[in-house]
Amino acid sequence: MADFLGLMKQAAELKTKMEAMQAELDHIEVEGTAGGGMVRVTMTAKGELKSVKFDPSLMKPEEKEIAEDLVVAAHAHARRAGVEAVLMQRRLLGTWRDRPTCDPPIADKQKYCKARE
């Protein structure tokens, strides 16, 4: 019995560490480049796009900032669509709705868990 309790304690500690690491990933930013540095992308370690920068030689200067903002917005839209696609697959498979608690991997829990809360 003591071995089982020890395992449960270790599992709880591991869960706490994993949650802290996940939260930390929101604050880590990475940068990618393409075209010899003509395009730069900054994002969090979790994949949230923070900024896109184009070298001025790629376009008209007055259009540069608009294009950068549009790429960030398009990326955010694609990420939301990806989350929705994953949720649809999980609903079809019943992987999270059948659990005792409703904990979908999205911020808008009320939309998906209204019946349970």
Backbone as numpy.savetxt, mean C-alpha at the origin, in Angstrom:
# Nx Ny Nz CAx CAy CAz Cx Cy Cz
2.03 -28.18 28.47 1.21 -26.99 28.47 2.07 -25.73 28.47
3.19 -25.77 29.19 4.07 -24.62 29.26 4.66 -24.30 27.89
4.94 -25.36 27.11 5.46 -25.15 25.76 4.44 -24.41 24.89
3.18 -24.77 25.03 2.13 -24.12 24.24 2.01 -22.65 24.63
2.05 -22.37 25.93 1.96 -20.98 26.39 3.16 -20.17 25.92
4.32 -20.80 25.93 5.52 -20.13 25.43 5.40 -19.81 23.94
4.86 -20.74 23.17 4.63 -20.51 21.74 3.65 -19.38 21.52
2.60 -19.33 22.32 1.60 -18.26 22.18 2.24 -16.91 22.48
3.08 -16.86 23.49 3.76 -15.61 23.84 4.70 -15.18 22.72
5.43 -16.13 22.15 6.33 -15.82 21.03 5.54 -15.31 19.83
4.39 -15.93 19.57 3.55 -15.51 18.44 3.05 -14.08 18.65
2.66 -13.76 19.87 2.18 -12.41 20.17 3.31 -11.39 20.01
4.52 -11.75 20.45 5.66 -10.85 20.30 6.00 -10.65 18.82
5.95 -11.73 18.06 6.23 -11.63 16.62 5.20 -10.76 15.92
3.94 -10.90 16.32 2.89 -10.07 15.72 3.14 -8.60 16.01
3.52 -8.28 17.24 3.80 -6.89 17.61 4.97 -6.34 16.80
6.02 -7.14 16.64 7.17 -6.71 15.85 6.80 -6.49 14.39
5.98 -7.38 13.83 5.56 -7.26 12.43 4.71 -6.00 12.22
3.83 -5.70 13.16 3.01 -4.50 13.07 3.87 -3.24 13.11
4.89 -3.25 13.97 5.79 -2.10 14.06 6.59 -1.95 12.77
7.02 -3.06 12.20 7.78 -3.00 10.96 6.90 -2.49 9.81
5.66 -2.93 9.76 4.74 -2.45 8.73 4.52 -0.95 8.85
4.37 -0.45 10.06 4.19 0.99 10.27 5.44 1.75 9.85
6.59 1.18 10.09 7.85 1.82 9.73 7.99 1.97 8.21
7.45 1.02 7.46 7.55 1.06 6.00 6.88 2.29 5.40
5.90 2.85 6.11 5.24 4.07 5.64 6.19 5.26 5.61
7.24 5.22 6.44 8.14 6.36 6.58 9.44 6.20 5.79
9.66 5.03 5.21 10.86 4.81 4.41 10.55 5.19 2.97
11.34 6.10 2.41 11.15 6.51 1.02 12.31 6.02 0.18
11.99 5.56 -1.02 12.99 5.07 -1.97 12.81 5.83 -3.28
13.86 5.84 -4.09 13.81 6.56 -5.36 14.26 5.64 -6.49
13.56 5.74 -7.61 13.93 5.01 -8.81 14.13 6.00 -9.94
15.02 5.65 -10.86 15.28 6.53 -11.99 15.21 5.74 -13.29
14.97 6.45 -14.36 14.96 5.85 -15.70 15.48 6.88 -16.69
15.94 6.41 -17.83 16.42 7.32 -18.86 17.65 8.09 -18.42
18.55 7.44 -17.70 19.74 8.14 -17.24 19.44 9.27 -16.27
18.38 9.12 -15.50 18.02 10.14 -14.52 17.04 11.18 -15.05
16.55 10.99 -16.26 15.61 11.97 -16.83 14.24 11.88 -16.17
13.91 10.72 -15.61 12.66 10.54 -14.87 13.02 9.97 -13.51
12.50 10.60 -12.44 12.74 10.15 -11.07 11.40 9.93 -10.38
11.32 8.82 -9.66 10.11 8.47 -8.94 10.48 8.25 -7.48
9.72 8.85 -6.57 9.90 8.64 -5.14 8.65 7.97 -4.59
8.84 6.92 -3.80 7.70 6.21 -3.23 8.07 5.65 -1.87
7.04 5.28 -1.10 7.30 4.65 0.19 7.67 3.19 -0.04
8.23 2.58 0.98 8.59 1.17 0.88 7.35 0.29 0.71
6.18 0.82 1.05 4.93 0.08 0.86 4.35 0.26 -0.54
4.96 1.13 -1.36 4.51 1.28 -2.74 3.65 2.50 -3.01
3.48 3.38 -2.03 2.70 4.60 -2.25 3.57 5.62 -2.98
3.13 6.01 -4.17 3.89 6.95 -4.98 3.80 8.34 -4.37
4.95 8.95 -4.10 5.00 10.28 -3.50 5.23 11.36 -4.55
6.14 11.13 -5.49 6.39 12.16 -6.50 7.01 11.55 -7.75
6.81 12.27 -8.85 7.41 11.94 -10.14 8.04 13.23 -10.64
9.28 13.15 -11.07 9.97 14.33 -11.59 10.50 14.03 -12.99
10.20 14.93 -13.94 10.68 14.81 -15.32 11.77 15.83 -15.56
12.77 15.45 -16.32 13.79 16.39 -16.75 13.12 17.40 -17.69
13.42 18.67 -17.55 12.77 19.69 -18.39 12.94 19.45 -19.89
13.98 18.75 -20.30 14.19 18.52 -21.73 13.16 17.57 -22.34
12.37 16.88 -21.50 11.40 15.92 -22.01 10.10 16.56 -22.48
9.83 17.81 -22.08 8.54 18.43 -22.43 8.62 19.94 -22.28
7.52 20.57 -22.66 7.43 22.01 -22.51 7.45 22.35 -21.01
8.21 23.35 -20.61 8.32 23.68 -19.18 6.98 23.96 -18.51
6.06 24.59 -19.20 4.77 24.92 -18.58 3.88 23.70 -18.36
4.20 22.57 -18.99 3.40 21.35 -18.84 4.01 20.36 -17.85
5.24 20.60 -17.44 5.99 19.66 -16.61 5.29 19.33 -15.30
4.93 20.33 -14.53 4.32 20.09 -13.22 2.97 19.39 -13.34
2.19 19.75 -14.33 0.88 19.10 -14.54 1.08 17.63 -14.86
2.03 17.32 -15.74 2.28 15.92 -16.10 2.74 15.12 -14.88
3.60 15.70 -14.06 4.07 15.00 -12.85 2.91 14.69 -11.91
2.04 15.66 -11.70 0.88 15.45 -10.83 -0.08 14.42 -11.40
-0.26 14.42 -12.72 -1.16 13.46 -13.35 -0.64 12.03 -13.22
0.67 11.86 -13.31 1.24 10.51 -13.15 1.02 10.01 -11.73
1.23 10.87 -10.75 0.99 10.48 -9.35 -0.48 10.12 -9.15
-1.38 10.91 -9.70 -2.82 10.64 -9.56 -3.20 9.33 -10.26
-2.65 9.09 -11.44 -2.95 7.85 -12.16 -2.44 6.63 -11.39
-1.27 6.76 -10.79 -0.71 5.67 -9.99 -1.62 5.38 -8.80
-2.09 6.43 -8.11 -2.98 6.24 -6.96 -4.28 5.56 -7.39
-4.80 5.95 -8.53 -6.03 5.33 -9.04 -5.80 3.86 -9.34
-4.67 3.54 -9.96 -4.35 2.14 -10.28 -4.18 1.32 -9.01
-3.55 1.90 -7.98 -3.39 1.17 -6.71 -4.75 0.88 -6.08
-5.66 1.87 -6.10 -7.00 1.63 -5.54 -7.71 0.53 -6.32
-7.58 0.55 -7.64 -8.20 -0.49 -8.46 -7.61 -1.86 -8.14
-6.32 -1.89 -7.88 -5.67 -3.15 -7.50 -6.19 -3.68 -6.18
-6.36 -2.80 -5.20 -6.90 -3.21 -3.91 -8.32 -3.74 -4.09
-9.11 -3.06 -4.89 -10.48 -3.52 -5.15 -10.49 -4.89 -5.82
-9.56 -5.11 -6.75 -9.48 -6.41 -7.43 -9.12 -7.52 -6.45
-8.18 -7.24 -5.55 -7.81 -8.23 -4.54 -9.00 -8.52 -3.64
-9.71 -7.48 -3.22 -10.88 -7.68 -2.36 -11.95 -8.50 -3.07
-12.15 -8.26 -4.34 -13.14 -9.03 -5.10 -12.75 -10.51 -5.11
-11.48 -10.78 -5.36 -11.03 -12.17 -5.35 -11.21 -12.80 -3.97
-10.90 -12.06 -2.93 -11.06 -12.59 -1.57 -12.53 -12.83 -1.25
-13.40 -11.93 -1.72 -14.83 -12.14 -1.48 -15.29 -13.40 -2.20
-14.81 -13.60 -3.43 -15.21 -14.78 -4.19 -14.73 -16.06 -3.51
-13.54 -15.99 -2.93 -12.99 -17.16 -2.25 -13.45 -17.27 -0.80
-14.01 -16.18 -0.27 -14.47 -16.19 1.12 -13.34 -16.22 2.12
-12.20 -15.64 1.78 -11.04 -15.75 2.67 -11.09 -14.81 3.84
-11.75 -13.66 3.78 -11.76 -12.80 4.96 -13.14 -12.53 5.50
-14.16 -12.67 4.71 -15.51 -12.41 5.21 -15.99 -13.48 6.19
-15.46 -14.69 6.07 -15.92 -15.78 6.92 -15.25 -15.80 8.28
-14.26 -14.94 8.48 -13.59 -14.89 9.78 -14.50 -14.21 10.80
-14.27 -14.46 12.08 -15.12 -13.85 13.12 -15.07 -12.33 13.12
-13.94 -11.74 12.73 -13.86 -10.29 12.66 -13.66 -9.90 11.21
-14.17 -8.77 10.86 -14.03 -8.29 9.49 -12.85 -7.33 9.45
-11.77 -7.74 8.80 -10.57 -6.92 8.77 -9.98 -6.88 7.35
-10.67 -6.24 6.41 -10.14 -6.17 5.06 -8.91 -5.27 5.02
-8.02 -5.47 4.06 -6.78 -4.70 4.00 -6.96 -3.33 3.35
-7.98 -2.59 3.78 -8.22 -1.26 3.24 -8.64 -0.33 4.36
-8.58 0.96 4.06 -8.93 1.94 5.09 -10.44 2.05 5.29
-11.21 1.81 4.25 -12.66 2.02 4.30 -13.36 0.74 4.76
-13.16 0.39 6.04 -13.74 -0.84 6.57 -15.26 -0.80 6.58
-15.84 0.37 6.83 -17.30 0.45 6.95 -18.00 0.00 5.67
-17.41 0.31 4.53 -18.01 -0.06 3.26 -18.12 -1.58 3.11
-17.11 -2.32 3.63 -17.06 -3.75 3.43 -17.49 -4.56 4.65
-17.56 -3.92 5.80 -17.85 -4.66 7.02 -19.11 -4.15 7.72
-19.94 -3.40 7.01 -21.09 -2.75 7.62 -21.99 -3.75 8.35
-22.19 -4.91 7.78 -23.10 -5.87 8.39 -22.57 -6.43 9.70
-21.26 -6.43 9.88 -20.66 -7.02 11.07 -20.42 -6.03 12.18
-20.38 -4.73 11.89 -20.05 -3.75 12.92 -21.28 -3.15 13.54
